[in-house]
Amino acid sequence: MNYTAKMLPQDTLKDKVVIVTGGGSGLGRSMSAYFMHIGAKVVITSRDIEKLRLVAKELEQETGGQCLPIACDVRHYDQVEAMLAEVLSKWQQVDILVNNAAGNFISPTERLSSNAFDTIVDIVLKGTKNCTLVLGKHWIEMQQKNTVVLNITTTYAWTGSAYVVPSAVAKAGVLAMTRSLAVEWAKYGMRFNAIAPGPFPTKGAWERLLPGDLKDKFDLTKKIPLRRVGEHQELANLAAYLVSDFSSFINGEVITIDGGEWLQGAGEFNMLDQLPSEMWDMLASTMKKK
């Protein structure tokens, strides 16, 4: 079995309309491609409409599906409202929202300006809030059932992380929103879940996080028990499952897909995997003597 194989039947999302924020690159593009492959009509959004149009054309050629590119800065509620209106004008409905748009960079927190901090929080937390409110209120007004919101968060949403504090703050808020609305809005036929990915290298994001030759100096696989990074199709498979009817009894969950990375960092004695066999022999001998 190839773990990068496509997992679901090709008609899994037939007749579904999916909005993917930040859908023009990275994991957003990979998820969008797979949603289209299994039958969905997909809306991709970001601020760069020219890039979106190019990506939409590529996705349609790759999958044979339909993709609608719409410029939208999720930090602005009115732009999200306008984006929804455009989607409804073309396809008359939206069934699934994937809040994937994000921003991040590494920096000592004391070096951050207030504006830099706000920029990350505005994209990640405020953007997710804007899209969720706009779509949620629309679904409630239309009495539309069987709708899904999938949020892309991170494992440090619950642990925190040094040097990416604005992102940690914002992602923690997204996680709280996911779990809160999973309860409050279930009565309207909505499900809310989240994915917390580990390292899934993408050109844009990883160049921002590890610029220059830093990415070559930090071997990310050493932090992961499975000793590899994630493949985009693995995450796309999980995302497609969570927005499909196959997961209709999953609500309020955050699914970690990181090869065990955050658990390796959390365990107090996990660093002992670096001990050579001879050292274990010596420790065992010492314990027997005691």
BAKEMAR-266943 format. One record per residue (C-alpha): residue in one letter; x, y, z. Coordinates in Angstrom, 3 decimals. Example, Ala and Ser with C-alpha at 12.3 -4.5 7.8 and 13.67 -1.06 7.14 Angstrom:
<recs>
+---+----------+----------+----------+
| r |        X |        Y |        Z |
+---+----------+----------+----------+
| A |   12.300 |   -4.500 |    7.800 |
| S |   13.670 |   -1.060 |    7.140 |
+---+----------+----------+----------+
</recs>
This chain:
<recs>
+---+----------+----------+----------+
| r |        X |        Y |        Z |
+---+----------+----------+----------+
| M |    0.000 |    0.000 |    0.000 |
| N |    1.330 |    3.410 |   -0.997 |
| Y |    0.673 |    5.946 |    1.768 |
| T |    0.619 |    8.741 |   -0.819 |
| A |   -2.228 |    7.111 |   -2.762 |
| K |   -5.592 |    8.836 |   -3.050 |
| M |   -7.858 |    7.375 |   -0.381 |
| L |  -11.528 |    8.045 |   -1.176 |
| P |  -13.930 |    7.154 |   -4.020 |
| Q |  -13.975 |    9.675 |   -6.852 |
| D |  -17.595 |   10.711 |   -6.208 |
| T |  -17.113 |   11.330 |   -2.469 |
| L |  -17.660 |   15.105 |   -2.738 |
| K |  -19.893 |   15.092 |   -5.819 |
| D |  -22.222 |   18.133 |   -5.918 |
| K |  -20.390 |   19.752 |   -2.981 |
| V |  -19.025 |   23.305 |   -3.150 |
| V |  -15.899 |   23.901 |   -1.063 |
| I |  -14.202 |   27.184 |   -0.174 |
| V |  -10.490 |   26.868 |    0.613 |
| T |   -8.884 |   30.042 |    1.929 |
| G |   -5.221 |   30.271 |    1.018 |
| G |   -6.039 |   27.698 |   -1.647 |
| G |   -3.574 |   28.921 |   -4.230 |
| S |   -0.407 |   27.437 |   -2.769 |
| G |    1.066 |   24.863 |   -0.426 |
| L |   -1.263 |   22.614 |    1.498 |
| G |   -4.250 |   24.689 |    0.383 |
| R |   -3.509 |   23.878 |   -3.230 |
| S |   -2.977 |   20.199 |   -2.453 |
| M |   -6.284 |   19.944 |   -0.595 |
| S |   -8.096 |   21.839 |   -3.354 |
| A |   -6.730 |   19.490 |   -6.008 |
| Y |   -7.890 |   16.416 |   -4.127 |
| F |  -11.330 |   17.858 |   -3.365 |
| M |  -11.755 |   18.455 |   -7.093 |
| H |  -10.471 |   14.980 |   -7.895 |
| I |  -13.259 |   13.445 |   -5.795 |
| G |  -16.027 |   15.550 |   -7.289 |
| A |  -16.175 |   18.918 |   -5.524 |
| K |  -16.404 |   22.340 |   -7.077 |
| V |  -13.714 |   24.359 |   -5.337 |
| V |  -13.320 |   28.063 |   -4.625 |
| I |   -9.750 |   29.164 |   -3.909 |
| T |   -9.084 |   32.532 |   -2.302 |
| S |   -6.122 |   34.735 |   -1.454 |
| R |   -5.127 |   38.328 |   -2.146 |
| D |   -3.257 |   37.633 |   -5.392 |
| I |   -5.907 |   37.147 |   -8.088 |
| E |   -3.422 |   36.668 |  -10.930 |
| K |   -1.740 |   33.806 |   -9.117 |
| L |   -5.146 |   32.329 |   -8.237 |
| R |   -6.286 |   32.384 |  -11.859 |
| L |   -3.152 |   30.555 |  -12.928 |
| V |   -3.540 |   27.950 |  -10.176 |
| A |   -7.259 |   27.490 |  -10.925 |
| K |   -6.440 |   26.746 |  -14.552 |
| E |   -3.751 |   24.269 |  -13.511 |
| L |   -6.105 |   22.535 |  -11.078 |
| E |   -8.826 |   22.184 |  -13.682 |
| Q |   -6.348 |   20.689 |  -16.139 |
| E |   -4.999 |   18.297 |  -13.501 |
| T |   -8.350 |   17.076 |  -12.197 |
| G |  -10.983 |   17.767 |  -14.836 |
| G |  -12.966 |   19.576 |  -12.140 |
| Q |  -14.176 |   23.137 |  -11.672 |
| C |  -12.282 |   25.806 |   -9.737 |
| L |  -13.327 |   29.398 |   -9.074 |
| P |  -10.572 |   31.862 |   -8.091 |
| I |  -11.683 |   34.858 |   -6.009 |
| A |   -9.487 |   37.593 |   -4.546 |
| C |  -10.282 |   37.966 |   -0.858 |
| D |   -8.331 |   39.322 |    2.090 |
| V |   -9.846 |   37.330 |    4.953 |
| R |   -8.835 |   40.034 |    7.428 |
| H |  -11.722 |   42.149 |    6.108 |
| Y |  -15.259 |   41.007 |    6.842 |
| D |  -16.763 |   42.882 |    3.904 |
| Q |  -14.413 |   41.149 |    1.469 |
| V |  -15.470 |   37.762 |    2.832 |
| E |  -19.114 |   38.747 |    2.382 |
| A |  -18.392 |   39.787 |   -1.208 |
| M |  -16.555 |   36.514 |   -1.835 |
| L |  -19.555 |   34.494 |   -0.628 |
| A |  -21.910 |   36.546 |   -2.808 |
| E |  -19.764 |   35.788 |   -5.857 |
| V |  -19.748 |   32.061 |   -5.098 |
| L |  -23.521 |   31.997 |   -4.642 |
| S |  -23.977 |   33.885 |   -7.877 |
| K |  -22.065 |   31.185 |   -9.767 |
| W |  -22.917 |   27.967 |   -7.929 |
| Q |  -25.896 |   28.928 |   -5.675 |
| Q |  -24.529 |   27.124 |   -2.620 |
| V |  -21.557 |   26.460 |   -0.360 |
| D |  -21.307 |   23.257 |    1.655 |
| I |  -17.810 |   23.248 |    3.130 |
| L |  -15.381 |   25.880 |    4.416 |
| V |  -11.687 |   25.109 |    4.912 |
| N |   -9.991 |   27.861 |    6.910 |
| N |   -6.436 |   27.373 |    5.695 |
| A |   -5.155 |   30.943 |    5.155 |
| A |   -2.267 |   31.664 |    7.502 |
| G |    0.880 |   33.661 |    8.030 |
| N |    3.916 |   32.970 |   10.172 |
| F |    7.593 |   33.783 |   10.636 |
| I |   10.183 |   32.994 |   13.268 |
| S |   11.465 |   35.790 |   15.464 |
| P |   12.383 |   36.519 |   19.076 |
| T |    9.205 |   38.068 |   20.426 |
| E |   11.009 |   41.135 |   21.748 |
| R |   12.022 |   41.959 |   18.178 |
| L |    8.435 |   42.002 |   16.910 |
| S |    6.624 |   45.245 |   16.291 |
| S |    3.028 |   45.522 |   17.382 |
| N |    2.039 |   45.614 |   13.714 |
| A |    3.932 |   42.403 |   12.927 |
| F |    2.176 |   40.640 |   15.796 |
| D |   -1.213 |   41.964 |   14.673 |
| T |   -0.648 |   40.891 |   11.074 |
| I |   -0.360 |   37.210 |   12.022 |
| V |   -3.271 |   37.328 |   14.464 |
| D |   -5.432 |   39.143 |   11.919 |
| I |   -4.828 |   36.595 |    9.160 |
| V |   -5.062 |   33.457 |   11.272 |
| L |   -7.591 |   34.214 |   14.006 |
| K |   -9.549 |   37.179 |   12.691 |
| G |   -9.596 |   35.706 |    9.181 |
| T |  -10.922 |   32.396 |   10.460 |
| K |  -13.520 |   34.236 |   12.529 |
| N |  -14.625 |   36.342 |    9.563 |
| C |  -15.070 |   33.388 |    7.227 |
| T |  -16.753 |   31.269 |    9.884 |
| L |  -19.234 |   33.997 |   10.812 |
| V |  -20.091 |   34.859 |    7.224 |
| L |  -20.629 |   31.240 |    6.182 |
| G |  -22.232 |   30.208 |    9.465 |
| K |  -24.798 |   33.000 |    9.421 |
| H |  -25.598 |   32.222 |    5.792 |
| W |  -26.159 |   28.534 |    6.537 |
| I |  -28.354 |   29.371 |    9.521 |
| E |  -30.421 |   31.834 |    7.512 |
| M |  -30.859 |   29.336 |    4.657 |
| Q |  -31.522 |   26.476 |    7.098 |
| Q |  -28.878 |   24.505 |    5.208 |
| K |  -27.880 |   21.268 |    6.927 |
| N |  -24.896 |   18.941 |    6.573 |
| T |  -22.339 |   21.737 |    6.362 |
| V |  -18.742 |   21.503 |    7.520 |
| V |  -15.999 |   23.845 |    8.715 |
| L |  -12.474 |   22.446 |    8.765 |
| N |   -9.798 |   24.573 |   10.412 |
| I |   -6.063 |   24.086 |    9.901 |
| T |   -4.320 |   24.653 |   13.213 |
| T |   -1.043 |   23.337 |   14.698 |
| T |    0.175 |   21.200 |   17.588 |
| Y |    1.632 |   24.210 |   19.364 |
| A |   -1.920 |   25.559 |   19.643 |
| W |   -2.101 |   23.573 |   22.890 |
| T |    1.551 |   23.575 |   23.952 |
| G |    2.611 |   27.062 |   22.862 |
| S |    5.933 |   27.594 |   21.124 |
| A |    8.786 |   30.033 |   21.496 |
| Y |    9.732 |   32.223 |   18.509 |
| V |    6.320 |   31.917 |   16.817 |
| V |    4.248 |   33.483 |   19.592 |
| P |    1.756 |   35.394 |   17.373 |
| S |    0.990 |   32.204 |   15.477 |
| A |    0.679 |   30.176 |   18.680 |
| V |   -1.742 |   32.732 |   20.135 |
| A |   -3.832 |   32.852 |   16.970 |
| K |   -3.922 |   29.095 |   16.403 |
| A |   -4.938 |   28.513 |   20.031 |
| G |   -7.877 |   30.837 |   19.409 |
| V |   -8.814 |   28.917 |   16.267 |
| L |   -8.748 |   25.656 |   18.216 |
| A |  -11.010 |   27.130 |   20.925 |
| M |  -13.399 |   28.404 |   18.246 |
| T |  -13.489 |   24.954 |   16.620 |
| R |  -14.465 |   23.179 |   19.807 |
| S |  -16.862 |   25.874 |   20.979 |
| L |  -18.872 |   26.084 |   17.757 |
| A |  -18.870 |   22.300 |   17.370 |
| V |  -21.228 |   22.328 |   20.334 |
| E |  -23.098 |   25.586 |   19.821 |
| W |  -23.852 |   25.269 |   16.097 |
| A |  -24.370 |   21.503 |   15.839 |
| K |  -28.098 |   22.173 |   16.190 |
| Y |  -27.942 |   23.987 |   12.843 |
| G |  -26.466 |   20.952 |   11.095 |
| M |  -22.856 |   22.173 |   11.125 |
| R |  -19.782 |   20.152 |   12.036 |
| F |  -16.490 |   21.716 |   13.105 |
| N |  -13.166 |   19.892 |   13.138 |
| A |   -9.496 |   20.785 |   12.850 |
| I |   -6.246 |   19.315 |   11.594 |
| A |   -2.931 |   19.966 |   13.351 |
| P |   -0.191 |   19.200 |   10.813 |
| G |    3.439 |   18.635 |   11.588 |
| P |    6.136 |   19.317 |    8.977 |
| F |    4.688 |   19.219 |    5.460 |
| P |    7.315 |   21.246 |    3.591 |
| T |    5.982 |   23.784 |    1.123 |
| K |    8.137 |   26.184 |   -0.842 |
| G |    6.583 |   29.452 |    0.332 |
| A |    5.974 |   28.669 |    3.992 |
| W |    9.284 |   26.964 |    4.633 |
| E |   11.282 |   29.695 |    2.933 |
| R |    9.656 |   32.201 |    5.310 |
| L |   10.154 |   30.070 |    8.409 |
| L |   13.655 |   28.845 |    7.552 |
| P |   15.144 |   31.363 |    5.118 |
| G |   18.453 |   31.009 |    3.355 |
| D |   20.390 |   27.885 |    4.256 |
| L |   18.644 |   27.408 |    7.625 |
| K |   16.409 |   24.673 |    6.218 |
| D |   19.526 |   22.725 |    5.301 |
| K |   21.026 |   23.112 |    8.784 |
| F |   17.903 |   21.926 |   10.625 |
| D |   17.106 |   18.289 |    9.887 |
| L |   13.409 |   18.196 |   10.754 |
| T |   13.258 |   14.426 |   10.481 |
| K |   15.359 |   14.088 |   13.645 |
| K |   12.446 |   15.574 |   15.623 |
| I |    9.974 |   13.028 |   14.260 |
| P |    9.788 |    9.420 |   15.525 |
| L |    8.884 |    8.179 |   12.028 |
| R |   12.003 |    9.945 |   10.716 |
| R |   10.360 |   11.593 |    7.733 |
| V |    8.247 |   14.629 |    6.914 |
| G |    4.670 |   14.446 |    5.698 |
| E |    3.529 |   14.041 |    2.103 |
| H |    0.856 |   16.456 |    0.922 |
| Q |   -1.486 |   13.692 |   -0.227 |
| E |   -1.519 |   12.259 |    3.307 |
| L |   -2.924 |   15.506 |    4.652 |
| A |   -5.277 |   15.920 |    1.681 |
| N |   -6.659 |   12.430 |    2.341 |
| L |   -7.354 |   13.337 |    5.970 |
| A |   -8.922 |   16.676 |    5.068 |
| A |  -11.171 |   15.086 |    2.448 |
| Y |  -12.323 |   12.459 |    4.928 |
| L |  -13.128 |   15.067 |    7.582 |
| V |  -15.237 |   17.206 |    5.229 |
| S |  -17.016 |   14.189 |    3.725 |
| D |  -20.087 |   12.330 |    4.925 |
| F |  -17.830 |    9.428 |    5.908 |
| S |  -16.937 |   11.431 |    9.047 |
| S |  -20.482 |   12.584 |    9.836 |
| F |  -20.176 |   11.541 |   13.516 |
| I |  -16.876 |   13.354 |   14.081 |
| N |  -17.440 |   16.811 |   15.554 |
| G |  -15.234 |   19.057 |   17.662 |
| E |  -12.072 |   17.032 |   17.103 |
| V |   -8.544 |   18.105 |   16.262 |
| I |   -6.601 |   15.417 |   14.427 |
| T |   -2.819 |   15.529 |   14.701 |
| I |   -0.854 |   14.355 |   11.670 |
| D |    2.808 |   14.856 |   12.520 |
| G |    4.494 |   11.456 |   12.711 |
| G |    4.602 |   11.747 |   16.516 |
| E |    6.639 |   14.975 |   16.514 |
| W |    4.876 |   16.824 |   19.307 |
| L |    4.798 |   13.732 |   21.538 |
| Q |    8.538 |   13.260 |   21.110 |
| G |    9.051 |   16.808 |   22.340 |
| A |    6.566 |   16.410 |   25.192 |
| G |    7.932 |   13.285 |   26.884 |
| E |   10.383 |   14.054 |   29.688 |
| F |   12.751 |   11.187 |   28.837 |
| N |   12.238 |   10.985 |   25.090 |
| M |   15.738 |   12.310 |   24.441 |
| L |   17.108 |    9.002 |   25.736 |
| D |   16.675 |    7.528 |   22.268 |
| Q |   20.052 |    9.169 |   21.582 |
| L |   21.839 |    6.884 |   24.051 |
| P |   24.072 |    4.245 |   22.418 |
| S |   23.497 |    0.561 |   23.135 |
| E |   26.640 |    0.423 |   25.274 |
| M |   25.249 |    3.076 |   27.600 |
| W |   22.023 |    1.086 |   28.054 |
| D |   24.125 |   -1.982 |   28.904 |
| M |   25.990 |    0.033 |   31.537 |
| L |   22.756 |    1.391 |   33.009 |
| A |   21.243 |   -2.083 |   33.141 |
| S |   24.323 |   -3.428 |   34.912 |
| T |   24.199 |   -0.586 |   37.439 |
| M |   20.512 |   -1.228 |   38.181 |
| K |   21.137 |   -4.962 |   38.742 |
| K |   23.883 |   -4.185 |   41.260 |
| K |   21.476 |   -1.975 |   43.200 |
+---+----------+----------+----------+
</recs>
